[in-house]
Amino acid sequence: MQPKMNQALNKSYFSGKEFSIFLEDVEQDTPGKETSLNEFYPKMIAAFSRSNPVQMEEVLQSVMQVLLEGQFNPDEAKMKLIRLLQKISDYGVRCGISKKHMKECSDKTMAQILSCSFIADSRNYFMGFFYSIIRIFNETNTDKEYTFKIPVSEYIETHYMENIRLGNLSSLMGFSEGHFTRVFREEFGMTFVHYLTECRIAHSKELLLRTSIPIEQIAYRVGINSYSYFCTCFKRLCNISPGEFRKKYSTRHQNFEMKNQKNE
């Protein structure tokens, strides 16, 4: 499968013409297409936290597949990769890597991506970036907040609306379910289920305030497939029902937004 993938990746995807472009001047993604590669970010930083090149290769292969199937033009594809690179760079700084070192590594990879002719080349450049950052990580004393808490919280924040399975997440982090459960409680001060529920309810509150979507649909949108269970969880965490919350706070929220707009 790998040779066939490489052949597809190198099949005149990029025009072969070098170009330089300022990220600020790039037009937004074409409406109707997938707007970002952000869904791959949690998996990538999990690979960084584990110093796992095999895992990183697997994620990059999925990224390349999405770019190929999306039929993005070269400029769009490169900008998507660079935005993903920037997010990882921010993570590196949060982990204690100096901004200077992080900028040197990311600027080099960014220039390589912008000037490459084939999408497979960008995958190789990303792997070079990976090895550079891992080398710096090994020279830096990173604590469990960066090697566990940030990757896990980012994954949950990205996928909270899906049916997240504990087994899949623990596997992503390279732990058994039992060990993952223990470490999760140590780092977050609560169980995985409790944290995931809090995340979903927090997002449901945003939808209740900012939209007129029916409450039952909101429950499904945040990953809770039972309306009654959603209401139970919401009331337990907020001491008020979803309907009462919307009625009580949505008008206040709208007035606050209107006041801010007037001040601007």
Disulfide bonds with the S-S distance in Angstrom:
none
